[in-house]
Amino acid sequence: MTADGLAISAKGLTKHYGKLVAVDHVDLAVPRGTIFGLLGPNGAGKTTIIKMLTGLSDITDGTATVAGFDVARDPMHVKQRVGWVAAEVILDDDLSGWENLWLQAKLQHLTEWKERALQLLAYFELTDRRKDKVGTYSTGMRKKMEIALALLHQPEVIFMDEPTIGLDANVRRMLWELITGVNRQFGVTVLLTSHYIEEADFLCDHVAIIDHGKFVAVGTPSELKARVRADYVELETSEAVTPAKLEAIAGVTSVRQQGSTWVLRVSSAEEVLPRLFHTLATDGIRRINVEKPSLESVFIDITGKKIDQAGPDVQDYRKFYASVRRARQ
């Protein structure tokens, strides 16, 4: 941990791929023992930030420290103190749960690992299934095992890249509770990326909203939502509606069109909706949706668009642990 209590710190962190600026001079401060979220659309630079912080990708400009070590100068020490949980479960289905833990210990050159492994199996309620092949595990059990592998070497920081993407609602909620529990029980700092608004709101102590490689807002979920002093109304009509007609409605402060959908920024949805229905009574309203202040509305307010889905490269996870093994040799 750094002297100022930060598990992760970055100043002017930048990544260029040729002429493309993937990450553009971002500053990051993640207090030890907290859950920090990077929230943004596909291609915003979330995974690239994780790659730089874990030493998988060179830093073009700026500095970064993780667990008290400079990423550029001491990548080996950084890799020994962090774990990574990928979007997709990376386990050997032909091995048992215990054998997967054994393999992880071998990859990281751990000698005193068995007691830790037993503790993790007990914590994740996998003790009774430790001798069963992982291929027989449920989706939730597999995610538990993957997190157990990431915790085996007692890291100070865990990076989670879209940890719940593709999971059904029940498993996703279970994983949220699990991530919170791991953070509190083991005192490990968590930095996760997500495009799920409700996920960041539920899990994160602090959130950085990122778009086009830049942090456009940073704060607690409550602080960010307090910035938006407006509601948003999404509207689809069966007839042609002009921007002028919508802008003329009292309480509508801005109008934007996204395909067949109108997005209205309004002072108060409760006050504007009756006027909206009266004005568009003959235009055939097909769908209407009200977005109260949320992280989604913060993103819309700042960038003028919604957050898209994103999918990280699972191969980066394999590369990361391969580099850890090389670092220990």
C-alpha positions in Angstrom: 0.0 0.0 0.0 1.2 3.5 -0.8 1.9 6.0 2.0 -1.2 7.9 1.2 -3.5 4.9 1.7 -4.0 4.2 -2.0 -3.9 0.7 -3.4 -3.9 2.0 -7.0 -2.7 5.4 -8.1 -2.2 6.8 -11.6 -1.3 10.2 -13.0 -1.8 11.1 -16.6 -2.1 7.5 -17.6 -2.1 7.3 -21.4 -2.0 4.6 -24.1 -1.5 5.1 -27.8 -2.0 2.4 -30.4 -0.4 4.2 -33.4 -2.5 7.3 -33.9 -5.3 5.9 -31.8 -5.5 7.3 -28.3 -7.1 4.5 -26.3 -6.6 6.1 -22.9 -6.1 9.8 -22.6 -4.3 11.2 -19.5 -6.5 9.7 -16.8 -5.9 10.2 -13.1 -6.9 7.3 -10.8 -6.9 7.1 -7.0 -8.3 3.9 -5.4 -8.2 3.7 -1.6 -7.1 0.5 -0.1 -9.9 -1.9 0.8 -12.6 -0.3 -1.5 -14.4 -1.4 -4.6 -13.8 1.0 -7.5 -15.7 0.8 -10.8 -14.8 1.8 -14.3 -18.1 2.3 -16.1 -18.3 2.9 -19.8 -19.3 1.7 -23.3 -17.5 -0.7 -25.5 -14.1 0.7 -26.7 -14.0 3.4 -24.0 -10.6 2.2 -22.7 -11.7 0.2 -19.6 -9.8 -3.0 -20.4 -6.8 -1.1 -21.7 -6.5 0.6 -18.3 -6.4 -2.8 -16.6 -3.8 -4.0 -19.0 -1.5 -1.1 -18.2 -2.1 -1.4 -14.4 -1.2 -5.2 -14.5 1.8 -4.8 -16.7 0.2 -6.5 -19.7 0.5 -3.4 -21.8 3.2 -0.7 -21.8 2.3 2.7 -20.6 2.7 5.4 -23.3 2.7 8.3 -20.9 2.1 8.9 -17.3 2.8 6.9 -14.1 1.0 4.2 -12.1 1.5 2.4 -8.9 -0.3 -0.7 -7.7 0.1 -2.1 -4.2 2.9 0.4 -3.6 5.0 -0.5 -6.6 5.6 1.4 -9.8 4.1 -0.6 -12.7 6.7 0.4 -15.2 9.8 -0.1 -12.9 8.6 -3.0 -10.8 6.1 -5.0 -12.9 7.2 -8.3 -11.2 6.3 -7.0 -7.7 3.0 -5.7 -9.0 2.0 -9.0 -10.6 2.8 -10.9 -7.4 0.4 -8.8 -5.5 -2.6 -8.7 -7.8 -5.2 -11.1 -9.2 -7.4 -11.1 -12.2 -10.9 -12.4 -12.8 -11.9 -12.5 -16.4 -15.4 -12.2 -18.0 -15.4 -15.8 -18.9 -14.6 -18.6 -16.5 -11.1 -19.9 -17.1 -10.8 -23.3 -15.5 -9.7 -26.8 -16.5 -13.0 -28.7 -16.7 -11.2 -32.1 -16.7 -9.6 -31.3 -13.3 -11.3 -31.3 -9.9 -11.7 -28.1 -7.9 -8.8 -29.1 -5.7 -6.6 -29.9 -8.8 -7.4 -26.5 -10.2 -6.2 -24.9 -7.0 -3.1 -27.1 -7.1 -2.4 -26.0 -10.7 -2.8 -22.4 -9.8 -0.3 -22.9 -6.9 2.2 -24.4 -9.3 1.8 -21.6 -11.8 2.5 -19.1 -9.1 5.2 -21.1 -7.5 3.4 -21.2 -4.1 4.6 -23.7 -1.6 2.5 -23.0 1.5 -0.9 -23.0 -0.2 -3.0 -25.9 1.0 -4.3 -24.3 4.2 -5.3 -21.2 2.2 -7.0 -23.4 -0.4 -9.1 -25.1 2.3 -10.1 -21.8 3.8 -11.2 -20.5 0.4 -13.2 -23.7 -0.4 -15.0 -23.4 2.9 -15.7 -19.7 2.4 -17.2 -20.3 -1.1 -19.1 -23.4 0.1 -17.2 -25.7 -2.2 -15.6 -28.1 0.3 -18.0 -30.9 -0.5 -17.3 -30.6 -4.2 -13.6 -30.2 -4.1 -13.0 -33.7 -5.6 -15.5 -33.3 -8.4 -14.5 -32.2 -11.8 -15.1 -28.5 -12.4 -17.0 -29.4 -15.6 -19.8 -30.7 -13.4 -20.1 -27.4 -11.5 -22.9 -24.9 -12.0 -22.2 -21.5 -13.4 -22.3 -19.9 -10.0 -19.9 -22.5 -8.6 -17.5 -22.0 -11.4 -17.4 -18.3 -10.8 -16.7 -19.0 -7.1 -13.9 -21.3 -8.0 -12.4 -18.7 -10.4 -12.4 -16.1 -7.6 -10.9 -18.6 -5.2 -8.0 -19.1 -7.7 -7.5 -15.3 -7.9 -7.3 -15.1 -4.1 -5.0 -18.1 -3.6 -1.8 -16.1 -3.4 -3.4 -13.6 -1.1 -3.3 -10.6 -3.5 -3.8 -7.0 -2.2 -5.7 -6.0 -5.4 -8.1 -7.9 -7.6 -9.0 -6.7 -11.1 -12.3 -7.9 -12.4 -13.0 -7.3 -16.1 -16.7 -7.4 -16.8 -17.1 -10.2 -14.1 -20.9 -10.7 -14.6 -21.3 -10.3 -18.4 -23.5 -13.0 -19.9 -24.8 -14.2 -16.6 -28.5 -14.5 -15.8 -30.0 -12.1 -13.2 -29.9 -14.6 -10.3 -26.3 -15.6 -10.8 -25.3 -12.0 -11.4 -26.9 -10.9 -8.1 -25.2 -13.8 -6.3 -21.8 -12.7 -7.7 -22.5 -9.1 -6.5 -22.9 -10.4 -3.0 -19.8 -12.5 -3.4 -17.7 -9.6 -4.6 -18.9 -7.5 -1.7 -18.1 -10.3 0.7 -14.6 -10.9 -0.6 -13.9 -7.2 -0.3 -15.0 -7.1 3.3 -13.8 -10.6 4.5 -10.4 -10.6 2.9 -9.8 -6.8 2.8 -8.8 -7.0 -0.8 -9.2 -3.9 -3.0 -11.3 -4.5 -6.1 -11.2 -2.6 -9.4 -13.9 -3.8 -11.8 -15.1 -2.7 -15.2 -18.7 -2.9 -16.1 -21.4 -1.6 -18.4 -24.2 -2.6 -16.1 -25.4 0.6 -14.4 -27.1 -1.2 -11.5 -24.0 -3.2 -10.9 -21.8 -0.2 -10.4 -24.4 1.4 -8.3 -24.8 -1.6 -6.0 -21.1 -2.6 -5.7 -18.8 0.4 -6.0 -17.7 2.8 -3.3 -16.4 5.1 -6.2 -17.0 5.1 -9.9 -15.2 6.6 -12.8 -17.3 7.1 -15.9 -15.1 6.7 -19.0 -15.8 7.6 -22.6 -13.4 7.8 -25.5 -10.4 7.1 -23.2 -11.2 9.9 -20.8 -12.7 10.1 -17.3 -15.7 12.3 -17.7 -16.9 12.0 -14.1 -15.5 10.5 -10.9 -17.2 10.2 -7.5 -19.4 8.0 -5.3 -22.6 6.8 -7.0 -24.6 9.2 -4.9 -22.4 12.2 -5.7 -22.6 11.5 -9.4 -26.4 11.1 -9.4 -26.7 14.3 -7.5 -25.1 16.1 -10.4 -28.1 15.5 -12.6 -30.9 17.9 -11.7 -33.2 16.6 -14.4 -35.1 13.5 -15.6 -35.0 11.9 -19.0 -37.9 10.7 -21.1 -37.5 8.3 -24.0 -40.3 8.5 -26.5 -41.3 6.6 -29.6 -44.2 7.7 -31.7 -46.0 6.2 -34.7 -46.2 9.5 -36.5 -43.5 12.0 -37.5 -42.7 14.4 -34.7 -40.6 17.5 -35.2 -38.0 18.7 -32.6 -39.7 22.0 -32.6 -43.0 20.4 -31.4 -41.2 18.7 -28.5 -39.1 21.7 -27.6 -42.2 23.9 -27.3 -43.5 21.8 -24.4 -43.0 23.6 -21.1 -40.3 21.9 -18.9 -38.5 20.2 -21.9 -34.9 21.6 -21.7 -33.3 19.6 -24.6 -34.4 17.2 -27.4 -32.2 14.6 -29.0 -33.0 11.9 -31.6 -31.5 8.5 -31.5 -32.8 6.5 -34.4 -36.6 6.2 -34.0 -36.4 7.3 -30.3 -36.6 10.8 -29.0 -34.7 11.5 -25.8 -36.0 14.5 -23.8 -34.2 16.2 -20.9 -36.9 17.6 -18.7 -37.0 19.6 -15.5 -39.5 17.2 -13.8 -41.0 14.1 -15.4 -44.1 14.3 -13.1 -44.8 17.8 -14.4 -43.9 17.3 -18.1 -45.6 14.0 -18.8 -49.2 15.3 -18.7 -48.2 18.1 -21.1 -46.4 15.6 -23.3 -49.5 13.3 -23.5 -51.7 16.3 -24.3 -49.4 17.6 -27.0 -48.8 14.2 -28.7 -52.4 12.9 -28.3 -52.8 12.5 -32.0 -49.3 11.3 -32.8 -49.7 7.8 -31.5 -47.2 7.3 -28.6 -45.8 3.8 -29.0 -43.5 3.7 -26.1 -42.5 6.0 -23.3 -39.9 5.5 -20.6 -38.8 7.7 -17.7 -35.2 7.7 -16.5 -34.9 9.2 -13.0 -31.4 10.4 -11.8 -29.1 7.4 -12.1 -25.6 6.6 -13.3 -27.2 6.0 -16.7 -28.6 9.5 -16.7 -25.3 10.9 -15.5 -23.7 9.2 -18.5 -26.4 10.5 -20.8 -26.1 14.0 -19.4 -22.4 14.2 -19.9 -21.9 12.3 -23.2 -25.3 12.5 -24.8 -25.6 8.7 -25.3 -26.3 5.5 -23.5 -23.7 2.9 -22.4 -23.3 0.1 -24.8 -22.4 -3.5 -24.0 -18.7 -4.5 -23.9 -16.8 -7.7 -24.0 -13.2 -8.1 -22.8 -10.6 -10.3 -24.4 -10.4 -13.5 -22.3 -7.0 -14.2 -23.7 -5.6 -11.3 -21.7 -6.3 -13.4 -18.5 -4.2 -16.2 -19.8 -1.4 -13.8 -20.8 -1.5 -12.3 -17.3 -0.9 -15.5 -15.4 1.7 -16.6 -17.9 3.5 -13.4 -17.2 3.2 -13.9 -13.4 4.8 -17.3 -13.8 7.7 -15.8 -15.8 8.1 -13.1 -13.3 8.6 -15.6 -10.4 11.2 -17.6 -12.3 
